[in-house]
Amino acid sequence: MKHRILLVVLILAVSFNAPAQTKNTYKFKGTHELSLGLGMYPIDATDITYIMILPITGIYLSERTTSPTINLNYYYHTSNSISVGAEMTFGAIQEKFKAIYSENYSSTSYDTYFNFTPSVRLKWFRRKNLWMYSSLGIGVKIAHSVLNNSEKTTDSYAALNCTIAGIQVGRKNWFGFAEIGTSSSGCIRIGAGYRFNHIK
């Protein structure tokens, strides 16, 4: 008798718990997402290649100072797990160079830059108030450089934005986020965002 009562209790528990598990994850398909954040230690694949190749010319990077980047991101959820959009970044970098074979040579470059990178994001872990994801974007970087406080140039480069792992914590609309990756928007990024349009 006790076993039958226990079995009934278990069946009822599973029956009442099943709808709760279904509602445990918000349905994001068809929603829009805007976020604003700050980044630290900006460096992307182009920067890494540049720093590695530079010594071939007899010059090396002796000092690199970066300011926090400002990042504005937009994504549209094509499904509950995949979203497409673009990330925009504004930042500034000061670099000092020296010659390998001469102590008399030194040069300073101050760059301000803007990135625009169309991106794809995959949410690979989803819970009601916590989501984890990775993203990849390829776009353009426009940099305005001032060399030794006199010579000014404006150039454009390919930009790669790779988020190795990101986490969002919040409600169905408002959320905070933190990311690590390799990007001109920062290797470490934090911020807040808002989702809208038909979240269930």
C-alpha positions in Angstrom: 0.0 0.0 0.0 2.8 2.4 0.9 4.5 1.6 -2.4 1.4 2.4 -4.3 1.0 5.8 -2.5 4.6 6.6 -3.1 4.2 5.8 -6.8 1.1 8.0 -7.1 3.0 10.9 -5.4 6.0 10.5 -7.8 3.7 10.5 -10.8 1.9 13.6 -9.6 5.2 15.3 -8.8 6.5 14.6 -12.4 3.2 15.7 -13.9 3.3 19.1 -12.1 7.0 19.6 -12.6 7.0 18.9 -16.4 5.3 22.2 -17.3 7.7 24.1 -15.0 10.7 22.6 -16.8 9.2 23.7 -20.1 8.8 27.2 -18.9 12.3 27.2 -17.4 13.9 28.6 -20.6 12.6 31.8 -22.3 11.9 31.5 -26.0 14.0 34.1 -27.8 13.3 33.3 -31.4 12.3 36.5 -33.2 13.5 38.8 -30.5 16.0 41.7 -30.8 18.9 42.4 -28.4 20.8 45.7 -27.7 23.7 45.9 -25.4 26.3 48.4 -24.3 29.6 47.5 -22.7 33.2 48.3 -21.9 36.2 46.3 -22.9 39.8 45.9 -21.6 43.0 44.8 -23.2 41.9 45.1 -26.9 43.9 43.0 -29.3 42.8 41.0 -32.4 44.4 38.7 -34.9 45.6 41.7 -37.0 47.4 43.2 -34.0 49.0 39.9 -33.1 50.3 39.4 -36.7 51.6 43.0 -36.8 53.5 42.7 -33.5 55.0 39.4 -34.6 56.1 40.6 -38.0 57.4 44.0 -36.9 60.8 42.9 -35.6 61.7 41.7 -39.2 61.9 45.5 -40.1 64.4 46.1 -37.2 61.8 47.8 -35.0 60.0 46.3 -31.9 57.0 47.4 -29.8 58.4 48.6 -26.5 55.2 49.8 -24.8 51.5 49.6 -25.5 48.8 51.5 -23.6 45.1 51.1 -24.2 42.0 52.9 -23.0 38.8 51.0 -22.2 36.7 50.4 -25.4 33.1 51.4 -25.8 31.0 48.6 -27.4 27.5 48.8 -28.9 26.0 45.5 -30.0 22.9 44.4 -31.8 21.6 40.8 -32.3 18.5 39.3 -33.8 17.6 35.8 -32.6 16.9 33.6 -35.7 16.3 30.7 -33.2 16.5 30.1 -29.5 20.2 29.3 -29.8 21.5 31.2 -32.8 21.5 35.0 -33.3 23.0 37.2 -36.0 23.9 40.9 -35.7 26.8 43.4 -35.6 29.2 44.8 -33.0 30.5 48.3 -33.1 33.6 49.5 -31.1 35.4 52.7 -30.4 38.8 52.7 -28.7 42.2 54.3 -28.5 45.8 52.9 -28.3 49.2 54.5 -27.7 52.2 52.5 -28.9 55.9 53.2 -28.5 58.5 51.7 -30.8 62.3 51.3 -30.6 65.0 50.1 -33.0 66.6 46.7 -32.3 70.1 47.8 -33.4 70.0 51.4 -32.4 69.4 53.1 -29.0 68.8 56.5 -30.7 65.6 55.6 -32.5 62.2 55.9 -30.9 58.7 56.6 -32.2 55.3 57.1 -30.7 51.9 56.4 -32.4 48.5 57.3 -31.0 45.6 55.6 -32.7 41.8 56.0 -32.4 39.8 53.4 -34.1 36.3 52.2 -35.0 35.3 48.6 -35.6 32.2 47.3 -37.4 32.0 43.5 -37.3 28.9 41.5 -38.5 28.7 38.5 -36.2 27.1 35.1 -35.5 26.4 34.0 -31.9 25.6 30.5 -30.6 24.0 30.0 -27.2 25.3 26.6 -26.1 23.9 26.7 -22.5 20.5 28.0 -21.7 18.6 28.3 -18.4 15.8 30.7 -17.3 18.1 33.4 -15.9 21.5 32.3 -17.2 22.9 31.8 -20.7 26.4 31.0 -22.0 27.5 31.5 -25.6 30.3 32.0 -28.1 30.5 34.2 -31.2 32.5 35.0 -34.3 32.6 38.1 -36.4 34.6 39.4 -39.4 34.4 43.1 -40.4 36.5 46.2 -40.8 38.6 48.4 -38.5 39.2 52.0 -39.4 42.1 53.6 -37.6 43.2 57.2 -37.4 46.9 57.4 -36.4 49.1 60.3 -35.3 52.8 59.5 -35.5 55.2 61.5 -33.3 52.5 64.2 -32.8 52.8 65.3 -36.5 52.2 62.8 -39.2 48.6 61.8 -39.6 47.2 58.8 -41.5 43.8 56.9 -41.8 43.8 53.3 -42.7 41.4 50.4 -42.8 42.1 46.8 -41.8 40.2 43.5 -41.6 38.9 42.9 -38.1 38.2 39.6 -36.4 36.0 39.5 -33.3 36.1 36.2 -31.4 34.2 35.6 -28.2 35.5 32.3 -26.7 33.0 32.3 -23.9 30.3 34.7 -22.8 27.8 34.7 -20.0 24.5 36.6 -19.6 22.6 36.8 -16.3 19.2 38.4 -15.9 15.5 38.3 -16.7 13.8 37.9 -20.1 14.3 41.6 -20.9 17.2 43.1 -18.9 20.5 41.3 -18.4 24.2 41.8 -17.6 27.0 40.1 -19.4 30.7 39.3 -19.3 32.9 37.9 -22.1 36.4 36.7 -22.8 37.9 36.5 -26.3 40.3 38.0 -28.8 39.0 41.3 -30.3 39.7 45.0 -30.8 36.7 45.5 -28.5 38.7 44.0 -25.6 39.8 40.6 -24.4 37.6 41.1 -21.4 34.2 42.8 -21.8 31.4 43.6 -19.4 28.1 45.4 -19.8 24.3 45.3 -19.8 21.6 44.9 -22.4 17.9 44.7 -23.2 15.8 42.3 -25.3 12.5 43.2 -26.8 9.7 41.9 -29.1 7.7 38.8 -28.3 9.7 37.1 -25.6 7.8 34.2 -24.2 
